Amino acid sequence: MRHNDPTWYSLFREAILEAKREKVIPQIDRARNAIWIRMSELQSAPPNNQREPSDLSDALRYLAILSHHVGQETGKILWE
């Protein structure tokens, strides 16, 4: 984890890089929560980075894809 990463991004990265199936869903949940919190914060104050709102939406989309794939019958995560 880099020290200058926003919290939501660090949690997102941990979720998508998690290699243990039993840890993926909790990691996804933590990342989603952090993203929703950041989105809420941005509604109150403009972002420092104009790209951040788009990054947040993209991250939620990627987490949804990962979550869907983990929930399939194969029981495998994307990189297995």
LUMMI-727730 format. One record per residue (C-alpha): x, y, z; residue in one letter; residue number from 0. Coordinates in steps of 0.05 Angstrom, whole numbers. Layout:
BEGIN
<<X, Y, Z>, A, NUM>
...
end
This chain:
BEGIN
<<0, 0, 0>, M, 0>
<<28, 68, -20>, R, 1>
<<20, 121, 33>, H, 2>
<<-6, 174, -15>, N, 3>
<<-64, 132, -41>, D, 4>
<<-134, 152, -22>, P, 5>
<<-166, 102, 25>, T, 6>
<<-217, 79, -25>, W, 7>
<<-164, 65, -78>, Y, 8>
<<-121, 25, -30>, S, 9>
<<-181, -18, -10>, L, 10>
<<-202, -26, -83>, F, 11>
<<-132, -49, -102>, R, 12>
<<-130, -98, -45>, E, 13>
<<-197, -127, -66>, A, 14>
<<-178, -138, -139>, I, 15>
<<-111, -167, -121>, L, 16>
<<-136, -214, -66>, E, 17>
<<-116, -285, -85>, A, 18>
<<-155, -323, -31>, K, 19>
<<-227, -336, -50>, R, 20>
<<-252, -333, 23>, E, 21>
<<-224, -263, 30>, K, 22>
<<-249, -233, -35>, V, 23>
<<-321, -217, -15>, I, 24>
<<-303, -182, 50>, P, 25>
<<-249, -142, 12>, Q, 26>
<<-300, -123, -41>, I, 27>
<<-349, -100, 13>, D, 28>
<<-296, -57, 47>, R, 29>
<<-276, -25, -19>, A, 30>
<<-348, -12, -39>, R, 31>
<<-363, 21, 28>, N, 32>
<<-301, 66, 22>, A, 33>
<<-321, 85, -49>, I, 34>
<<-392, 103, -28>, W, 35>
<<-364, 145, 30>, I, 36>
<<-317, 182, -17>, R, 37>
<<-374, 194, -67>, M, 38>
<<-415, 224, -11>, S, 39>
<<-357, 268, 9>, E, 40>
<<-350, 293, -62>, L, 41>
<<-422, 316, -63>, Q, 42>
<<-406, 363, -6>, S, 43>
<<-340, 389, -33>, A, 44>
<<-310, 390, -103>, P, 45>
<<-256, 338, -116>, P, 46>
<<-183, 358, -117>, N, 47>
<<-176, 312, -177>, N, 48>
<<-227, 323, -232>, Q, 49>
<<-219, 251, -253>, R, 50>
<<-236, 221, -185>, E, 51>
<<-312, 217, -195>, P, 52>
<<-301, 176, -259>, S, 53>
<<-249, 133, -224>, D, 54>
<<-299, 118, -168>, L, 55>
<<-353, 97, -217>, S, 56>
<<-304, 53, -255>, D, 57>
<<-280, 21, -190>, A, 58>
<<-352, 4, -170>, L, 59>
<<-362, -27, -239>, R, 60>
<<-300, -70, -233>, Y, 61>
<<-319, -93, -163>, L, 62>
<<-388, -113, -190>, A, 63>
<<-356, -155, -244>, I, 64>
<<-309, -188, -194>, L, 65>
<<-366, -200, -145>, S, 66>
<<-409, -231, -200>, H, 67>
<<-353, -276, -222>, H, 68>
<<-336, -299, -152>, V, 69>
<<-409, -317, -142>, G, 70>
<<-411, -364, -202>, Q, 71>
<<-413, -439, -193>, E, 72>
<<-341, -449, -215>, T, 73>
<<-320, -421, -148>, G, 74>
<<-259, -390, -181>, K, 75>
<<-238, -318, -179>, I, 76>
<<-219, -283, -243>, L, 77>
<<-145, -298, -243>, W, 78>
<<-149, -372, -225>, E, 79>
end
